Amino acid sequence: MAKSYYDPADLKKFGNITEWQKELGDKFFDYYGTVFQEGALTAREKSLIALAVSHAVQCPYCIDAYTDDCLKKGVDEEQMMEAVHVTAAIKGGAALVHGVQMMNKVSDKLM
């Protein structure tokens, strides 16, 4: 079997992004850490949101990381899959609503 472009071991190297640009990397991780702190949303809710967004942006590293994080925070399989379906509904709706743009263009051309 061919090696995947996305190597799961690379997720553990994420912190290394500061090596080539320490200042910006440190700022990113400071921001990232702050975002995931408890606030108006619980850490559990933020993890579930992150899992859904990970599917929307199709990041296998994020999917792996936030699947693990959700499980650690007590999110069950049904809740995770429901979040994935929310992602699918939003992405599908976004594609379909752009059909209105196409319909407008066709109407303009045929008038």
N, C-alpha and C positions, 0 to 999 in steps of 0.2 A: 504494500500500500504506500502511495506517495505521501510524503510529509505535508502536513497542512500548512498553509501560509500563516495561519494564526497558531503559534505554539503556546499552549497553556502555560508553559514555564515562563514565558515572557511577562505574564501578569505580575510575577514576583519581582520583576525588574522595574516596575513602574516608578518606584522611588528614585531610580537612577537618572531620570530625566533632568534632574538638577545638575548633573555632572557637566553638561555642556553649556548651561545657562543657569547658574546657581540663583541669582537674584530673582529672575522670573519664575523659576521652578519653586523656590521657597514661597514666593507670594501666592502662587497657585495652590500649593498644599496648605498654606495658612487659610486661604479662602475656602478651599474644599473642606477642611476640618471644621471651620465655622459653620458652613452651610448644613452639615450633618449633625450639628449639636441640637439638643432638644430646644424647641422654641414653641411657636404656635402649633407646630406639628410635632408629633413624637418621633423619636429616632426610628421606630418601627414603621410609621407611616412614610417617612422619608425614604426608607429602604425599599418599600413597596413601590413608591413613585419612581425611584431610581431603576428598579427592575423593569417597570413598564417603559420608561424612557430608553433604557438599554436595548429593548426590543425595537423601539421606534427608530433608533439610530443604527441598529443592527451591529452592535459592538459585542463580539463574542467574549472579550475579556470582561466587560461590564456585566454581561449576562451571568457569567460564571461567578464573579465577585458578589453580585447582589442576590443571586440565588442562595449562595452560602450565607450571606448576611441576613436575608429574610428568614431562612431556617433558624439561624441563631437567635433571631428576635421573635420567634414564635409564630411566624406566618406559615400557614399550612399550604399544601399543594393546591387545594381548590381556590384559595385566595390568590395565589400566584398566577394560576391559569386564568382566573377572572381578570386580573390586571393585564395579562397578555391579550385577552380578548378585547379589553378596552382599547389597548394600543391598536389592534387590528381594525376595530370599528372607526377610530379616529383617522387612521391612515387611509382606510377605504373611503371614508366620507370625504377626506381631503382630495382624493383623486376624483371622486364623483362630482364634487361641487365645482371642480375646474371644468367639468362638462358644460356648465353654464357659460363659461368663457367661449368654448367652442360653439355653443348654440348661438351666442351673440354674434360671433364672427360669421357664421353661416348666414344668419339673418341679414347682416350688413351686406354680405356679398351677393345675396339673391334678391335684394331689393333694388 
